Amino acid sequence: MTDSHEVLLEMRSIGKNFPGVKALSNVDFSIRKGEIIALCGENGAGKSTMMKILSGIYKPDAGEIVFQGEAVHITKPDVAQKLGIAIIHQELSLVPELTVAENIFIGDYPQKFLGVVDWRKMRKNAQAVLEDMGFKMDVDQRVGDLGIAKQQIVEIAKALHKKAKVVILDEPTAPLANQDVDRLIDLVLKLRSEGLGIVYISHRLPEVFQISDRVTVLKDGQLVSTCDTKDLDRDRLIKLMVGREVSNMRLGSVDNHETKVLSVRGLSTSSLLEDINFDLYKGEVLGIAGLVGSGRTELVRAIFGADPCTAEMELNGKPLSVKTPRDAINQGIALLPEDRKEQALVLGMSALENITISGLNNFSKFGIFNKRKEEEDGRELVKKLQVRVSGLSQETRTLSGGNQQKLIIARWLYNRAKVLIFDEPTRGIDVGAKAEIYNLINQFVKEGGSVIVISSELPEVLMCDRLLVMARGKIVNEIPHEEFSEEKVIQYMF
């Protein structure tokens, strides 16, 4: 933190209610100049609601907001922007068809005589903003052609151009590869050194301890604590967030795995994968580590039938032919993809519909749909997996990330899956919900299932029984659990 202790913004006794839900109750929060304050809490704790109030998306039902010593009424996003408050959402607000420069200056294009846009000045100024941030980029490139890491940089550049004094970053590193995370963190530290107030929302606790000066913890819409980061450790922070101890877990078991369930030989694709060979055993949790682009996601998509490949595969000792995802599902192989919202869930559908969507034939007889049986089966799975819903009809988009992931698990359990493939199983999920997902994985393998886990978080794959490391479309090493270390994995990833 810089030497200045000037308070840029205060939220005093903030309250917010939705029908049947008290989202925030009597919450105090402050941001200082030249400070990074982490906002932590489980999904549903009230973090997003509080930041949406701060950015003008929601209006508070109680309390006041003070900005640079004066009470303000942030009635809409434009008001927040004019004050100098910017929020960088997980779903970025860029226009893919416009260039980098056009996105940075959107709504504020420099003009020449008679309102003609001064394109040359806009490109020059956009380049200057990016260079001040420490980045070089083609400002004439379409934003839609950029990777997610560069799109985030453009979003932050847009905020800085609009003279932001407070920048709110909502799970900024969730979609990023490890090398891009480091660059983003360097940028956030640079912004702090220039006197900006940064609100950093993240479930990744190592990042919280790495860059924040203070931490505010919310739980169930109430303020639990605000304290200096140096006075916290991981265990205490987790206990503040979830209200209980969450111990380090092991995925799978220490038992010997002798029964081969899935055998893959010579799996190759036209673009990346080359001669992939591995086995998966009954009751085993097999981890796959590798950088983004190493082929890890492409591998499991090919096994699931989502992408074409050539391979010889066996399931329970019998030849396995998978040309489409339906083939995989029918034979007991299920994929939980890295982007659950885009690739696995229909957000506008109910919780029940998302559970039963791939097994509707189970409720039909002679062309008559048995709604009662669908609801009974759905209710049983929701209870078993402890999915937190107000009812089976609750819209899926309103659920937390952890509960959305549980819906997908429920779907595949209903389809009697024997092999579950998780690609980034806990991305965007809070620490308490992570433990619940891990428990479900362990229960599944205890009952005889087998699991593959892909994760960008090394501690997560190091919880597995066995680990495959991928690089450049190949498996470059296999590591047994007793030889696990982050150093060894990283050595083979690059």
Protein Blocks (a to p, Z undefined) as FASTA:
>chain_A
ZZblcdfbdcehiacddehiafbghiacdddehiacddeddehilmmmmmmmmnomaccf
edcddeehiacddfbfklmmmnopacddfbdcbdfkbcfklmmmgoiaccdehhiacfkl
mmmmmmmmmmmnopacdfkbcfklpcfklmmmmmmmmmmmnopabdcdehkllmpcfklm
mmmmmmmmmmmmnopacddddfblklmmmmmmbdcddeehiafbdcdfklpcfklmmmmm
nopacddddehjfbdcfbdfbdcehiacfklpgciaddddehiacddeddehilmmmmmm
mmnopagcdddddeehiacddfbfklmmmnopacddfblmlmmpcfkbcfklmmmmmmmm
mmggehiacfklmmmmmmmmmmmnopacfbfklcfklpcfklmmmmmmmmmmmnopabdc
dehklgoiafklmmmmmmmmmmmmmnopacddddfblklmmmpmbdcddeehiafbdcdf
klgcfklmmmmmZZ
